[in-house]
Amino acid sequence: MYRIAVVGATGYTGFELLRLLASHGGVEIGALTSETYTGKDVGEVFPALSKVVSRRLEKFGRAVCEGADVVFCCLPHRTAMNTVPGLLDQGFRVVDLSADFRLRDASVYEKWYETEHICPERISGAAYGIPELYRNEIRAARLVANPGCYPTGAIVALAPLLRSNLIDPASIIIDAKSGVSGAGRKAELALQFSEVNEGFKAYGIASHRHTPEIEQELSVAAGIEVRVSFTPHLVPMTRGILSTIYARAREGVTEAGAREALGKAYGEEPFIRLMPEGGFPNVSQVAGSNFLDIGLTLDGRTGRFVIVTVIDNLVKGASGAAVQNMNILLGLEETQGLSHPGFWV
């Protein structure tokens, strides 16, 4: 039985990790840290986990994670990079859910996150944590940079089409909508019920920090530098991301050809589902699960592909992907702890 620690266990991603790990069967939950709720039992913070996870939350310190086989770091961007190097130096394998090690160029990180990266030398050792694209790299890594939620839905859909040269890389537009939990578990006026309810707005227009992450991975797939137009939106629902993606088809490319490329890339993947021809996914069908569902069509009138992807932003977009990455690191069955259909409401 492997032992797991979670640093920063009382955010939404921490909660989802505990929910998934509690029924995993191949791991046991060890140290759980929280600066805000130190000394409290998990069930006091998350009543839904009462009698499911019974552990006292601790203040983080060098010795807290001792004995862990994998440490999940669920600290905010800009904060994780202060903690992860010490965990690596202690010999732990780490899955980091922040953005601090996702971008391969530290100067790009510093531009978009408006802070100095204090350990750029650690970036090259981080495997980017989309298993469907980087399984071998993840298996050999000590540090896995878990991907962002918006990038997951876009990159997985587009990478096979770019690798096969089926779409024009300069034509990509990503229009994405997320539930409020994507902003994290914090008190903020813009996220209050009366501010969000009955509303629907775009934000981070031409400036969202997931943009360089998307462009980085699509550039790898295309073999050339890719720039995208990415606009996220806030929807008055708790969880889920629906991304509608537009890309111009190359001359002579058909919908059947695109479906063949996606099927070849993901036909054996346990968590990627391609909708039947004419079908498009709804966020409700992936709620609480680690699935990523894809629907697409080729608009013959405009020559553009319209691709729709859905994920649960807290599972495949965060903690579910983290557990999938942990399974790979530990040599466990990749679906362990994740094979239930979800439908968390």
KAGIDA-V55303 format. One record per residue. RES is the residue in one letter. PSI is psi as a letter, one per 30 degrees, with the letter a starting at -180 (NA if undefined). BURIAL is 1 if it has 9 or more other C-alpha atoms within 8 Angstrom, else 0. Layout:
BEGIN
RES;PSI;BURIAL, RES;PSI;BURIAL
END
This chain:
BEGIN
M;k;0, Y;k;0, R;k;1, I;k;1, A;k;1, V;j;1, V;j;1, G;h;1, A;g;1, T;g;1, G;a;1, Y;e;1, T;e;1, G;e;1, F;e;1, E;e;1, L;e;1, L;e;1, R;e;1, L;e;1, L;e;1, A;f;1, S;g;0, H;e;1, G;f;1, G;f;0, V;l;1, E;k;1, I;k;1, G;b;1, A;k;1, L;k;1, T;l;1, S;k;1, E;e;1, T;e;0, Y;g;1, T;k;1, G;f;0, K;l;1, D;l;1, V;e;1, G;f;1, E;e;0, V;e;1, F;j;1, P;f;0, A;f;0, L;g;1, S;k;1, K;g;0, V;e;0, V;j;1, S;j;1, R;k;0, R;k;1, L;k;1, E;l;1, K;k;0, F;k;1, G;l;0, R;e;0, A;f;0, V;e;0, C;g;1, E;k;0, G;f;0, A;k;1, D;e;1, V;k;1, V;k;1, F;k;1, C;j;1, C;h;1, L;l;1, P;l;0, H;k;1, R;f;1, T;e;0, A;e;1, M;f;1, N;f;1, T;e;0, V;e;1, P;e;1, G;e;1, L;e;1, L;e;1, D;f;0, Q;f;0, G;g;0, F;k;1, R;k;1, V;k;1, V;j;1, D;k;1, L;g;1, S;a;1, A;g;1, D;f;1, F;g;1, R;e;1, L;k;1, R;f;0, D;j;0, A;e;1, S;e;0, V;e;1, Y;e;1, E;e;1, K;e;0, W;f;0, Y;g;0, E;h;0, T;l;0, E;k;0, H;j;1, I;f;0, C;i;0, P;f;0, E;f;0, R;f;1, I;e;1, S;f;0, G;f;0, A;k;1, A;k;1, Y;k;1, G;h;1, I;j;1, P;e;1, E;f;0, L;f;0, Y;h;1, R;e;1, N;e;0, E;e;1, I;e;1, R;e;1, A;f;0, A;l;1, R;f;1, L;k;1, V;k;1, A;j;1, N;k;1, P;l;1, G;l;1, C;e;1, Y;e;1, P;e;1, T;e;1, G;e;1, A;e;1, I;e;1, V;e;1, A;e;1, L;f;1, A;e;1, P;e;1, L;e;1, L;e;1, R;e;1, S;g;0, N;h;1, L;f;1, I;l;1, D;j;1, P;f;1, A;f;0, S;g;1, I;k;1, I;k;1, I;j;1, D;j;1, A;k;1, K;k;1, S;l;1, G;l;1, V;f;1, S;f;1, G;f;1, A;f;0, G;l;0, R;i;0, K;l;0, A;j;0, E;k;0, L;e;0, A;f;0, L;g;1, Q;l;1, F;e;0, S;f;0, E;e;1, V;e;1, N;k;0, E;g;0, G;l;0, F;j;1, K;l;0, A;l;1, Y;l;1, G;h;0, I;k;1, A;g;0, S;g;0, H;k;1, R;f;0, H;f;1, T;e;1, P;f;1, E;e;1, I;e;1, E;e;1, Q;e;1, E;e;1, L;e;1, S;e;1, V;e;1, A;e;1, A;f;1, G;g;0, I;l;0, E;k;1, V;k;1, R;k;0, V;l;1, S;j;0, F;k;1, T;j;1, P;l;1, H;k;1, L;k;1, V;k;1, P;i;1, M;l;0, T;e;0, R;l;1, G;k;1, I;k;1, L;k;1, S;k;1, T;j;1, I;k;1, Y;k;1, A;k;1, R;k;1, A;k;1, R;l;1, E;k;0, G;f;0, V;k;1, T;l;0, E;e;1, A;e;0, G;e;0, A;e;1, R;e;0, E;e;0, A;e;1, L;e;1, G;e;1, K;e;0, A;e;0, Y;g;1, G;e;0, E;g;0, E;k;0, P;f;0, F;g;0, I;k;1, R;k;1, L;k;1, M;l;1, P;l;0, E;k;0, G;f;0, G;k;0, F;k;1, P;l;1, N;k;0, V;f;1, S;f;0, Q;f;0, V;g;1, A;k;1, G;g;1, S;l;1, N;g;1, F;k;1, L;j;1, D;k;1, I;k;1, G;k;1, L;l;1, T;l;1, L;j;1, D;j;1, G;f;0, R;e;0, T;f;0, G;g;1, R;k;1, F;k;1, V;j;1, I;k;1, V;k;1, T;k;1, V;k;1, I;l;1, D;j;1, N;f;1, L;f;1, V;d;1, K;f;1, G;f;1, A;c;1, S;e;1, G;e;1, A;e;1, A;e;1, V;e;1, Q;e;1, N;e;1, M;e;1, N;e;1, I;e;1, L;e;1, L;f;0, G;g;0, L;l;1, E;k;0, E;f;0, T;f;1, Q;k;1, G;f;1, L;g;1, S;f;0, H;l;0, P;f;0, G;c;1, F;h;1, W;k;0, V;NA;0
END
